[in-house]
Every structure is written in structure tokens, then in C-alpha cells.
Amino acid sequence: MTSKQKELLTFSEKIQKGAQKAVRKLVEIRAATNKDLVIGDKDGNVSIVPAKDLLSSM
């Protein structure tokens, strides 16, 4: 693996961790206020889920 590839892999991992932190924070805030979230799956199906349920499955 070249140094450029390692650099890109490290950058990609940082982006993924940041996105995960942001999603968790969003779910926690919505759960604290008893709100729902709209989520979609890879097939394009959309559903409304209570944030507390989603938080418990994270």
C-alpha cells in the first residue's frame, strides 16, 4: 500500500467516525425530546421510527 493510499484510508476513516458521531448526537437529541426520525434502507423503503427505539438499537 502506498503512502497516498494510507493517507486516503486514514482520511476516510476520520470522515466515517465523524459522521457516526453526528448521527448518534442527532438521535440522542431527538430521543431526549420524544421525537421520531425518518429512516431509509438500501432498497429505498422509508419508515418513521421513534428516536428512543433507534437509540436503543445503536
Phi and psi restraints in degrees (value plus and minus 20) as a CYANA .aco file:
   2 THR   PHI     -98.6   -58.6
   2 THR   PSI     145.0   185.0
   3 SER   PHI     -84.6   -44.6
   3 SER   PSI     -52.3   -12.3
   4 LYS   PHI     -86.5   -46.5
   4 LYS   PSI     -61.1   -21.1
   5 GLN   PHI     -85.9   -45.9
   5 GLN   PSI     -60.2   -20.2
   6 LYS   PHI     -83.9   -43.9
   6 LYS   PSI     -61.1   -21.1
   7 GLU   PHI     -82.8   -42.8
   7 GLU   PSI     -63.7   -23.7
   8 LEU   PHI     -86.1   -46.1
   8 LEU   PSI     -57.8   -17.8
   9 LEU   PHI     -84.9   -44.9
   9 LEU   PSI     -64.3   -24.3
  10 THR   PHI     -81.7   -41.7
  10 THR   PSI     -64.2   -24.2
  11 PHE   PHI     -82.5   -42.5
  11 PHE   PSI     -63.2   -23.2
  12 SER   PHI     -82.3   -42.3
  12 SER   PSI     -61.3   -21.3
  13 GLU   PHI     -84.2   -44.2
  13 GLU   PSI     -59.2   -19.2
  14 LYS   PHI     -84.6   -44.6
  14 LYS   PSI     -61.4   -21.4
  15 ILE   PHI     -83.0   -43.0
  15 ILE   PSI     -64.7   -24.7
  16 GLN   PHI     -83.4   -43.4
  16 GLN   PSI     -63.0   -23.0
  17 LYS   PHI     -84.0   -44.0
  17 LYS   PSI     -60.6   -20.6
  18 GLY   PHI     -84.4   -44.4
  18 GLY   PSI     -62.1   -22.1
  19 ALA   PHI     -84.8   -44.8
  19 ALA   PSI     -60.7   -20.7
  20 GLN   PHI     -83.4   -43.4
  20 GLN   PSI     -61.6   -21.6
  21 LYS   PHI     -82.2   -42.2
  21 LYS   PSI     -62.1   -22.1
  22 ALA   PHI     -85.7   -45.7
  22 ALA   PSI     -61.8   -21.8
  23 VAL   PHI     -85.3   -45.3
  23 VAL   PSI     -63.9   -23.9
  24 ARG   PHI     -80.8   -40.8
  24 ARG   PSI     -64.0   -24.0
  25 LYS   PHI     -81.9   -41.9
  25 LYS   PSI     -62.9   -22.9
  26 LEU   PHI     -79.8   -39.8
  26 LEU   PSI     -66.6   -26.6
  27 VAL   PHI     -84.9   -44.9
  27 VAL   PSI     -61.7   -21.7
  28 GLU   PHI     -82.4   -42.4
  28 GLU   PSI     -63.1   -23.1
  29 ILE   PHI     -85.2   -45.2
  29 ILE   PSI     -63.9   -23.9
  30 ARG   PHI     -86.7   -46.7
  30 ARG   PSI     -56.4   -16.4
  31 ALA   PHI     -87.2   -47.2
  31 ALA   PSI     -57.6   -17.6
  32 ALA   PHI     -85.3   -45.3
  32 ALA   PSI     -44.7    -4.7
  33 THR   PHI    -127.2   -87.2
  33 THR   PSI      -3.4    36.6
  34 ASN   PHI      33.4    73.4
  34 ASN   PSI      26.8    66.8
  35 LYS   PHI    -124.7   -84.7
  35 LYS   PSI     147.6   187.6
  36 ASP   PHI    -124.5   -84.5
  36 ASP   PSI     142.4   182.4
  37 LEU   PHI    -147.0  -107.0
  37 LEU   PSI     125.5   165.5
  38 VAL   PHI    -116.2   -76.2
  38 VAL   PSI     103.5   143.5
  39 ILE   PHI    -145.5  -105.5
  39 ILE   PSI     136.4   176.4
  40 GLY   PHI    -149.9  -109.9
  40 GLY   PSI     134.0   174.0
  41 ASP   PHI    -126.0   -86.0
  41 ASP   PSI    -198.8  -158.8
  42 LYS   PHI     -87.2   -47.2
  42 LYS   PSI     -38.0     2.0
  43 ASP   PHI    -110.8   -70.8
  43 ASP   PSI     -21.0    19.0
  44 GLY   PHI      70.8   110.8
  44 GLY   PSI     -13.5    26.5
  45 ASN   PHI     -98.3   -58.3
  45 ASN   PSI     116.4   156.4
  46 VAL   PHI    -134.0   -94.0
  46 VAL   PSI     120.6   160.6
  47 SER   PHI    -165.6  -125.6
  47 SER   PSI     136.5   176.5
  48 ILE   PHI    -123.9   -83.9
  48 ILE   PSI     105.9   145.9
  49 VAL   PHI    -147.9  -107.9
  49 VAL   PSI     115.5   155.5
  50 PRO   PHI     -80.3   -40.3
  50 PRO   PSI     113.9   153.9
  51 ALA   PHI     -79.0   -39.0
  51 ALA   PSI     -53.9   -13.9
  52 LYS   PHI     -82.8   -42.8
  52 LYS   PSI     -59.1   -19.1
  53 ASP   PHI     -86.3   -46.3
  53 ASP   PSI     -61.5   -21.5
  54 LEU   PHI     -85.8   -45.8
  54 LEU   PSI     -60.6   -20.6
  55 LEU   PHI     -83.2   -43.2
  55 LEU   PSI     -59.8   -19.8
  56 SER   PHI     -88.9   -48.9
  56 SER   PSI     -43.8    -3.8
  57 SER   PHI    -110.5   -70.5
  57 SER   PSI     -25.9    14.1
